[in-house]
Amino acid sequence: MTTAHAPAASRRPRLNIGQLTIDQLTFPQAITAIGELVDAHQGGYVFTANVDHVVLAETNTRFRDAYSKAAISVVDGMPIVWASRMLDVPLPERIAGSDLILPLVKLGAERKWRIFLLGAGPGVAEKVGKQFQAQYPGIEVVGWDSPMVNLDAGDAQNDPIVARIREKDPHLLFVALGSPKQEVWISQVAQKLGPTVAIGIGAGFDFIAGTAKRAPEWIAKAGFEWLYRLTHEPKRLWRRYILNDSQFGVILARELWKRTGNKPTE
């Protein structure tokens, strides 16, 4: 199976920022594009790019390569939305992976999709799957799994996981392994998933199940969801948000230099 691309992807404007390319889509357009990808039955996967992803792609080759093969890449970060206005392709709005879940489940219920839930902690995906079945008659939750995933384990680890998924033949696979694990893992197994479309959704299952608290919408729209998460999980996230993501300004400056015909100093 060749890597799938979203219908009409070649005609869709895309923002190039750092090592990543992001589709210029509104939220409704993203839902439509993902629906078309699923209904095409050619496989492929969907990522949601945030500041951390842009920074990580600079140095993580596997992560960068995974993104380069994504059929659809949308923007999950207000700083990138703001930055896009200074660059060549303004992105209309933030499209968080967590926000895509319920609209896609609703669409799947209408189109009789089969969905599979992978990731999060023990019991979380099962709880979410049962909630979907109760809330959206017509959706078929065909399975859930919370495997331990090691990106260096190879086929010995991945093949049994993929076999459990393929046995259920889902139209859509939600993957909640956290970044960069979920993106790299999806790219590792994409060729083996057949017509199933995979989408990385980070902490989406935890938000729905109530095992993690999400920032209020006004904080996310103001661009401070990172600060909200940092105050709730400082030990886990301080390096990412304070040290790593500070490099985003350097990357943006480099992109602006490119567009003004200059080259950044080495």
ZAKE-424311 format. One record per residue (C-alpha): x, y, z. Coordinates in Angstrom, 3 decimals. Example, Ala and Ser with C-alpha at 12.3 -4.5 7.8 and 13.67 -1.06 7.14 Angstrom:
2
<rec><px>12.300</px><py>-4.500</py><pz>7.800</pz></rec>
<rec><px>13.670</px><py>-1.060</py><pz>7.140</pz></rec>
END
This chain:
266
<rec><px>0.000</px><py>0.000</py><pz>0.000</pz></rec>
<rec><px>1.342</px><py>3.400</py><pz>-0.928</pz></rec>
<rec><px>1.070</px><py>6.295</py><pz>1.451</pz></rec>
<rec><px>-2.386</px><py>7.820</py><pz>1.089</pz></rec>
<rec><px>-2.995</px><py>11.480</py><pz>0.541</pz></rec>
<rec><px>-6.115</px><py>13.446</py><pz>1.313</pz></rec>
<rec><px>-8.377</px><py>14.046</py><pz>-1.691</pz></rec>
<rec><px>-7.302</px><py>17.155</py><pz>-3.622</pz></rec>
<rec><px>-4.355</px><py>17.572</py><pz>-1.241</pz></rec>
<rec><px>-2.174</px><py>18.883</py><pz>-4.053</pz></rec>
<rec><px>-4.582</px><py>21.816</py><pz>-4.536</pz></rec>
<rec><px>-4.774</px><py>22.692</py><pz>-0.824</pz></rec>
<rec><px>-2.622</px><py>25.609</py><pz>0.363</pz></rec>
<rec><px>-0.065</px><py>24.496</py><pz>2.940</pz></rec>
<rec><px>2.089</px><py>26.425</py><pz>5.383</pz></rec>
<rec><px>5.763</px><py>25.529</py><pz>5.563</pz></rec>
<rec><px>7.198</px><py>26.291</py><pz>8.983</pz></rec>
<rec><px>10.496</px><py>24.826</py><pz>10.069</pz></rec>
<rec><px>10.552</px><py>21.210</py><pz>8.936</pz></rec>
<rec><px>6.755</px><py>20.778</py><pz>8.962</pz></rec>
<rec><px>4.006</px><py>21.431</py><pz>6.452</pz></rec>
<rec><px>0.499</px><py>22.270</py><pz>7.699</pz></rec>
<rec><px>-2.752</px><py>22.353</py><pz>5.722</pz></rec>
<rec><px>-4.708</px><py>25.589</py><pz>5.528</pz></rec>
<rec><px>-8.068</px><py>24.321</py><pz>6.775</pz></rec>
<rec><px>-10.963</px><py>25.537</py><pz>8.863</pz></rec>
<rec><px>-12.375</px><py>23.137</py><pz>11.432</pz></rec>
<rec><px>-15.344</px><py>22.085</py><pz>9.217</pz></rec>
<rec><px>-12.994</px><py>21.654</py><pz>6.270</pz></rec>
<rec><px>-10.742</px><py>19.427</py><pz>8.378</pz></rec>
<rec><px>-13.663</px><py>17.198</py><pz>9.343</pz></rec>
<rec><px>-14.705</px><py>16.981</py><pz>5.695</pz></rec>
<rec><px>-11.162</px><py>16.179</py><pz>4.538</pz></rec>
<rec><px>-10.728</px><py>13.446</py><pz>7.148</pz></rec>
<rec><px>-14.129</px><py>12.008</py><pz>6.232</pz></rec>
<rec><px>-13.102</px><py>11.892</py><pz>2.582</pz></rec>
<rec><px>-9.843</px><py>10.211</py><pz>3.526</pz></rec>
<rec><px>-11.683</px><py>7.528</py><pz>5.507</pz></rec>
<rec><px>-14.234</px><py>6.959</py><pz>2.765</pz></rec>
<rec><px>-11.478</px><py>6.608</py><pz>0.155</pz></rec>
<rec><px>-10.442</px><py>3.316</py><pz>1.867</pz></rec>
<rec><px>-6.777</px><py>3.869</py><pz>1.029</pz></rec>
<rec><px>-5.405</px><py>4.356</py><pz>4.522</pz></rec>
<rec><px>-3.226</px><py>7.256</py><pz>5.579</pz></rec>
<rec><px>-2.914</px><py>9.245</py><pz>8.771</pz></rec>
<rec><px>-3.668</px><py>12.634</py><pz>10.314</pz></rec>
<rec><px>-1.498</px><py>14.723</py><pz>12.655</pz></rec>
<rec><px>-2.172</px><py>17.919</py><pz>14.591</pz></rec>
<rec><px>0.886</px><py>20.166</py><pz>14.700</pz></rec>
<rec><px>1.726</px><py>22.322</py><pz>17.702</pz></rec>
<rec><px>4.760</px><py>24.395</py><pz>18.731</pz></rec>
<rec><px>6.396</px><py>21.396</py><pz>20.378</pz></rec>
<rec><px>6.094</px><py>19.449</py><pz>17.128</pz></rec>
<rec><px>7.697</px><py>22.235</py><pz>15.090</pz></rec>
<rec><px>10.639</px><py>22.357</py><pz>17.502</pz></rec>
<rec><px>10.972</px><py>18.577</py><pz>17.774</pz></rec>
<rec><px>11.035</px><py>18.136</py><pz>13.997</pz></rec>
<rec><px>14.242</px><py>20.148</py><pz>13.858</pz></rec>
<rec><px>16.271</px><py>17.400</py><pz>15.542</pz></rec>
<rec><px>14.151</px><py>14.224</py><pz>15.603</pz></rec>
<rec><px>14.548</px><py>12.561</py><pz>12.213</pz></rec>
<rec><px>11.937</px><py>9.838</py><pz>12.780</pz></rec>
<rec><px>9.388</px><py>12.410</py><pz>13.908</pz></rec>
<rec><px>10.122</px><py>14.648</py><pz>10.922</pz></rec>
<rec><px>9.864</px><py>11.746</py><pz>8.487</pz></rec>
<rec><px>6.553</px><py>10.664</py><pz>10.031</pz></rec>
<rec><px>5.106</px><py>14.117</py><pz>9.449</pz></rec>
<rec><px>6.345</px><py>14.208</py><pz>5.863</pz></rec>
<rec><px>4.106</px><py>11.235</py><pz>5.048</pz></rec>
<rec><px>0.942</px><py>12.492</py><pz>6.777</pz></rec>
<rec><px>-2.084</px><py>12.715</py><pz>4.510</pz></rec>
<rec><px>-3.474</px><py>15.641</py><pz>6.522</pz></rec>
<rec><px>-1.707</px><py>17.917</py><pz>8.989</pz></rec>
<rec><px>-3.699</px><py>20.585</py><pz>10.845</pz></rec>
<rec><px>-2.636</px><py>23.253</py><pz>13.325</pz></rec>
<rec><px>-3.022</px><py>22.639</py><pz>17.062</pz></rec>
<rec><px>-1.430</px><py>25.727</py><pz>18.554</pz></rec>
<rec><px>-2.329</px><py>29.414</py><pz>18.573</pz></rec>
<rec><px>1.310</px><py>30.559</py><pz>18.313</pz></rec>
<rec><px>1.514</px><py>28.800</py><pz>14.933</pz></rec>
<rec><px>-1.771</px><py>30.398</py><pz>13.840</pz></rec>
<rec><px>-0.350</px><py>33.814</py><pz>14.751</pz></rec>
<rec><px>2.967</px><py>33.042</py><pz>13.090</pz></rec>
<rec><px>1.228</px><py>31.925</py><pz>9.896</pz></rec>
<rec><px>-0.136</px><py>35.443</py><pz>9.425</pz></rec>
<rec><px>3.431</px><py>36.687</py><pz>9.084</pz></rec>
<rec><px>4.306</px><py>33.929</py><pz>6.646</pz></rec>
<rec><px>2.881</px><py>32.882</py><pz>3.302</pz></rec>
<rec><px>-0.247</px><py>30.897</py><pz>4.288</pz></rec>
<rec><px>-2.413</px><py>32.272</py><pz>7.123</pz></rec>
<rec><px>-4.107</px><py>29.424</py><pz>8.993</pz></rec>
<rec><px>-7.744</px><py>30.240</py><pz>9.780</pz></rec>
<rec><px>-8.057</px><py>28.638</py><pz>13.211</pz></rec>
<rec><px>-6.639</px><py>26.223</py><pz>15.761</pz></rec>
<rec><px>-7.756</px><py>22.611</py><pz>15.308</pz></rec>
<rec><px>-6.851</px><py>20.547</py><pz>18.361</pz></rec>
<rec><px>-6.716</px><py>16.786</py><pz>18.034</pz></rec>
<rec><px>-8.918</px><py>16.471</py><pz>21.117</pz></rec>
<rec><px>-11.555</px><py>18.658</py><pz>19.481</pz></rec>
<rec><px>-11.662</px><py>16.447</py><pz>16.392</pz></rec>
<rec><px>-12.665</px><py>13.296</py><pz>18.260</pz></rec>
<rec><px>-16.360</px><py>13.838</py><pz>18.967</pz></rec>
<rec><px>-17.227</px><py>15.412</py><pz>15.578</pz></rec>
<rec><px>-15.522</px><py>12.483</py><pz>13.857</pz></rec>
<rec><px>-17.370</px><py>9.989</py><pz>16.035</pz></rec>
<rec><px>-20.633</px><py>11.766</py><pz>15.187</pz></rec>
<rec><px>-19.765</px><py>11.633</py><pz>11.478</pz></rec>
<rec><px>-18.793</px><py>7.996</py><pz>11.871</pz></rec>
<rec><px>-22.160</px><py>7.219</py><pz>13.441</pz></rec>
<rec><px>-23.881</px><py>8.734</py><pz>10.414</pz></rec>
<rec><px>-21.699</px><py>6.804</py><pz>7.978</pz></rec>
<rec><px>-21.632</px><py>3.560</py><pz>9.974</pz></rec>
<rec><px>-17.898</px><py>3.603</py><pz>10.541</pz></rec>
<rec><px>-16.084</px><py>1.114</py><pz>12.710</pz></rec>
<rec><px>-13.610</px><py>2.738</py><pz>15.112</pz></rec>
<rec><px>-10.789</px><py>1.392</py><pz>17.271</pz></rec>
<rec><px>-9.324</px><py>3.188</py><pz>20.298</pz></rec>
<rec><px>-5.631</px><py>2.735</py><pz>21.124</pz></rec>
<rec><px>-3.629</px><py>4.168</py><pz>23.978</pz></rec>
<rec><px>-4.090</px><py>6.096</py><pz>27.240</pz></rec>
<rec><px>-3.917</px><py>4.354</py><pz>30.620</pz></rec>
<rec><px>-5.484</px><py>0.993</py><pz>31.507</pz></rec>
<rec><px>-9.260</px><py>1.131</py><pz>31.261</pz></rec>
<rec><px>-9.447</px><py>4.650</py><pz>29.828</pz></rec>
<rec><px>-10.001</px><py>3.696</py><pz>26.174</pz></rec>
<rec><px>-12.626</px><py>1.138</py><pz>27.236</pz></rec>
<rec><px>-14.478</px><py>3.770</py><pz>29.254</pz></rec>
<rec><px>-14.412</px><py>6.185</py><pz>26.322</pz></rec>
<rec><px>-15.493</px><py>3.494</py><pz>23.869</pz></rec>
<rec><px>-18.537</px><py>2.606</py><pz>25.944</pz></rec>
<rec><px>-19.376</px><py>6.292</py><pz>26.256</pz></rec>
<rec><px>-19.270</px><py>6.649</py><pz>22.469</pz></rec>
<rec><px>-21.575</px><py>3.673</py><pz>22.008</pz></rec>
<rec><px>-24.103</px><py>5.128</py><pz>24.423</pz></rec>
<rec><px>-23.912</px><py>8.678</py><pz>23.085</pz></rec>
<rec><px>-23.729</px><py>8.005</py><pz>19.340</pz></rec>
<rec><px>-26.049</px><py>5.219</py><pz>18.178</pz></rec>
<rec><px>-24.775</px><py>3.989</py><pz>14.849</pz></rec>
<rec><px>-21.086</px><py>4.117</py><pz>15.698</pz></rec>
<rec><px>-19.452</px><py>0.727</py><pz>16.025</pz></rec>
<rec><px>-16.603</px><py>0.706</py><pz>18.538</pz></rec>
<rec><px>-14.929</px><py>-2.537</py><pz>17.496</pz></rec>
<rec><px>-12.081</px><py>-2.546</py><pz>20.008</pz></rec>
<rec><px>-9.741</px><py>-0.799</py><pz>22.378</pz></rec>
<rec><px>-6.219</px><py>-1.502</py><pz>23.538</pz></rec>
<rec><px>-3.676</px><py>0.109</py><pz>25.870</pz></rec>
<rec><px>-0.400</px><py>-1.547</py><pz>24.875</pz></rec>
<rec><px>3.052</px><py>-0.675</py><pz>26.121</pz></rec>
<rec><px>4.791</px><py>0.787</py><pz>23.073</pz></rec>
<rec><px>8.543</px><py>1.024</py><pz>22.592</pz></rec>
<rec><px>9.505</px><py>2.779</py><pz>19.375</pz></rec>
<rec><px>12.635</px><py>0.657</py><pz>19.062</pz></rec>
<rec><px>10.915</px><py>-2.708</py><pz>19.555</pz></rec>
<rec><px>10.138</px><py>-3.227</py><pz>15.876</pz></rec>
<rec><px>7.876</px><py>-5.847</py><pz>14.312</pz></rec>
<rec><px>7.981</px><py>-8.189</py><pz>17.290</pz></rec>
<rec><px>6.009</px><py>-5.616</py><pz>19.259</pz></rec>
<rec><px>4.046</px><py>-3.930</py><pz>16.494</pz></rec>
<rec><px>2.760</px><py>-6.905</py><pz>14.519</pz></rec>
<rec><px>0.566</px><py>-8.332</py><pz>17.329</pz></rec>
<rec><px>-0.903</px><py>-4.873</py><pz>18.001</pz></rec>
<rec><px>-1.608</px><py>-4.322</py><pz>14.317</pz></rec>
<rec><px>-3.073</px><py>-7.837</py><pz>14.026</pz></rec>
<rec><px>-5.606</px><py>-7.037</py><pz>16.762</pz></rec>
<rec><px>-6.574</px><py>-3.879</py><pz>14.927</pz></rec>
<rec><px>-6.755</px><py>-5.473</py><pz>11.470</pz></rec>
<rec><px>-8.905</px><py>-8.292</py><pz>12.818</pz></rec>
<rec><px>-11.584</px><py>-5.694</py><pz>13.616</pz></rec>
<rec><px>-11.106</px><py>-3.856</py><pz>10.272</pz></rec>
<rec><px>-11.837</px><py>-0.341</py><pz>11.595</pz></rec>
<rec><px>-12.391</px><py>2.634</py><pz>9.338</pz></rec>
<rec><px>-10.779</px><py>4.994</py><pz>11.849</pz></rec>
<rec><px>-8.109</px><py>4.414</py><pz>14.497</pz></rec>
<rec><px>-7.684</px><py>6.956</py><pz>17.302</pz></rec>
<rec><px>-4.156</px><py>6.788</py><pz>18.757</pz></rec>
<rec><px>-3.506</px><py>8.345</py><pz>22.184</pz></rec>
<rec><px>0.139</px><py>7.582</py><pz>22.941</pz></rec>
<rec><px>1.367</px><py>11.140</py><pz>23.374</pz></rec>
<rec><px>3.894</px><py>12.932</py><pz>21.207</pz></rec>
<rec><px>6.303</px><py>12.058</py><pz>19.651</pz></rec>
<rec><px>5.535</px><py>8.403</py><pz>20.333</pz></rec>
<rec><px>2.135</px><py>8.338</py><pz>18.635</pz></rec>
<rec><px>3.348</px><py>10.030</py><pz>15.448</pz></rec>
<rec><px>6.411</px><py>7.843</py><pz>15.032</pz></rec>
<rec><px>4.499</px><py>4.668</py><pz>15.890</pz></rec>
<rec><px>1.698</px><py>5.462</py><pz>13.451</pz></rec>
<rec><px>4.260</px><py>5.992</py><pz>10.694</pz></rec>
<rec><px>5.930</px><py>2.689</py><pz>11.576</pz></rec>
<rec><px>2.731</px><py>0.675</py><pz>11.164</pz></rec>
<rec><px>0.849</px><py>2.731</py><pz>8.552</pz></rec>
<rec><px>1.696</px><py>0.388</py><pz>5.686</pz></rec>
<rec><px>0.322</px><py>-2.551</py><pz>7.692</pz></rec>
<rec><px>-2.977</px><py>-0.921</py><pz>8.678</pz></rec>
<rec><px>-4.464</px><py>-1.333</py><pz>5.221</pz></rec>
<rec><px>-7.450</px><py>0.966</py><pz>4.584</pz></rec>
<rec><px>-7.647</px><py>2.128</py><pz>8.205</pz></rec>
<rec><px>-7.040</px><py>5.860</py><pz>8.749</pz></rec>
<rec><px>-5.121</px><py>6.707</py><pz>11.936</pz></rec>
<rec><px>-5.214</px><py>10.002</py><pz>13.812</pz></rec>
<rec><px>-3.013</px><py>11.059</py><pz>16.720</pz></rec>
<rec><px>-5.066</px><py>12.622</py><pz>19.498</pz></rec>
<rec><px>-2.655</px><py>12.950</py><pz>22.444</pz></rec>
<rec><px>-4.506</px><py>13.217</py><pz>25.747</pz></rec>
<rec><px>-7.907</px><py>13.198</py><pz>24.051</pz></rec>
<rec><px>-9.182</px><py>10.020</py><pz>25.732</pz></rec>
<rec><px>-8.171</px><py>11.317</py><pz>29.162</pz></rec>
<rec><px>-10.065</px><py>14.561</py><pz>28.606</pz></rec>
<rec><px>-13.225</px><py>12.704</py><pz>27.579</pz></rec>
<rec><px>-12.937</px><py>10.156</py><pz>30.396</pz></rec>
<rec><px>-12.245</px><py>12.874</py><pz>32.961</pz></rec>
<rec><px>-8.886</px><py>11.421</py><pz>33.997</pz></rec>
<rec><px>-7.147</px><py>14.652</py><pz>32.941</pz></rec>
<rec><px>-8.373</px><py>18.226</py><pz>33.069</pz></rec>
<rec><px>-8.238</px><py>20.353</py><pz>29.965</pz></rec>
<rec><px>-7.613</px><py>24.078</py><pz>29.891</pz></rec>
<rec><px>-10.764</px><py>26.234</py><pz>29.583</pz></rec>
<rec><px>-11.503</px><py>27.265</py><pz>26.007</pz></rec>
<rec><px>-10.732</px><py>30.940</py><pz>26.618</pz></rec>
<rec><px>-7.239</px><py>30.040</py><pz>27.850</pz></rec>
<rec><px>-6.610</px><py>27.871</py><pz>24.783</pz></rec>
<rec><px>-7.810</px><py>30.608</py><pz>22.413</pz></rec>
<rec><px>-5.576</px><py>33.123</py><pz>24.174</pz></rec>
<rec><px>-2.604</px><py>30.864</py><pz>23.452</pz></rec>
<rec><px>-1.896</px><py>29.953</py><pz>27.076</pz></rec>
<rec><px>-2.937</px><py>26.291</py><pz>27.190</pz></rec>
<rec><px>0.757</px><py>25.431</py><pz>27.555</pz></rec>
<rec><px>0.940</px><py>27.538</py><pz>30.729</pz></rec>
<rec><px>-2.196</px><py>25.881</py><pz>32.108</pz></rec>
<rec><px>-0.733</px><py>22.430</py><pz>31.507</pz></rec>
<rec><px>2.640</px><py>23.469</py><pz>32.904</pz></rec>
<rec><px>1.094</px><py>24.611</py><pz>36.197</pz></rec>
<rec><px>-0.743</px><py>21.268</py><pz>36.506</pz></rec>
<rec><px>2.183</px><py>19.015</py><pz>35.500</pz></rec>
<rec><px>5.370</px><py>21.039</py><pz>36.130</pz></rec>
<rec><px>7.707</px><py>18.083</py><pz>36.720</pz></rec>
<rec><px>6.755</px><py>16.402</py><pz>33.455</pz></rec>
<rec><px>6.373</px><py>19.422</py><pz>31.210</pz></rec>
<rec><px>8.834</px><py>22.110</py><pz>32.339</pz></rec>
<rec><px>11.590</px><py>20.975</py><pz>29.997</pz></rec>
<rec><px>9.263</px><py>20.849</py><pz>27.005</pz></rec>
<rec><px>7.650</px><py>24.240</py><pz>27.506</pz></rec>
<rec><px>10.441</px><py>26.247</py><pz>29.101</pz></rec>
<rec><px>13.542</px><py>24.890</py><pz>27.392</pz></rec>
<rec><px>12.534</px><py>23.159</py><pz>24.179</pz></rec>
<rec><px>9.674</px><py>25.319</py><pz>22.947</pz></rec>
<rec><px>11.654</px><py>28.530</py><pz>23.408</pz></rec>
<rec><px>13.347</px><py>27.503</py><pz>20.142</pz></rec>
<rec><px>10.136</px><py>28.237</py><pz>18.230</pz></rec>
<rec><px>11.053</px><py>31.928</py><pz>18.097</pz></rec>
<rec><px>14.367</px><py>31.043</py><pz>16.457</pz></rec>
<rec><px>12.598</px><py>28.876</py><pz>13.868</pz></rec>
<rec><px>10.062</px><py>31.602</py><pz>13.109</pz></rec>
<rec><px>12.816</px><py>34.183</py><pz>12.709</pz></rec>
<rec><px>14.558</px><py>31.872</py><pz>10.249</pz></rec>
<rec><px>11.360</px><py>31.508</py><pz>8.221</pz></rec>
<rec><px>10.889</px><py>35.290</py><pz>8.114</pz></rec>
<rec><px>14.479</px><py>35.697</py><pz>6.923</pz></rec>
<rec><px>13.791</px><py>33.254</py><pz>4.101</pz></rec>
<rec><px>10.744</px><py>35.206</py><pz>2.976</pz></rec>
<rec><px>12.575</px><py>38.502</py><pz>2.891</pz></rec>
<rec><px>15.292</px><py>37.090</py><pz>0.680</pz></rec>
<rec><px>17.935</px><py>36.999</py><pz>3.420</pz></rec>
<rec><px>19.700</px><py>34.112</py><pz>5.056</pz></rec>
<rec><px>20.086</px><py>33.682</py><pz>8.809</pz></rec>
<rec><px>23.582</px><py>33.821</py><pz>10.203</pz></rec>
<rec><px>25.083</px><py>30.474</py><pz>11.169</pz></rec>
END
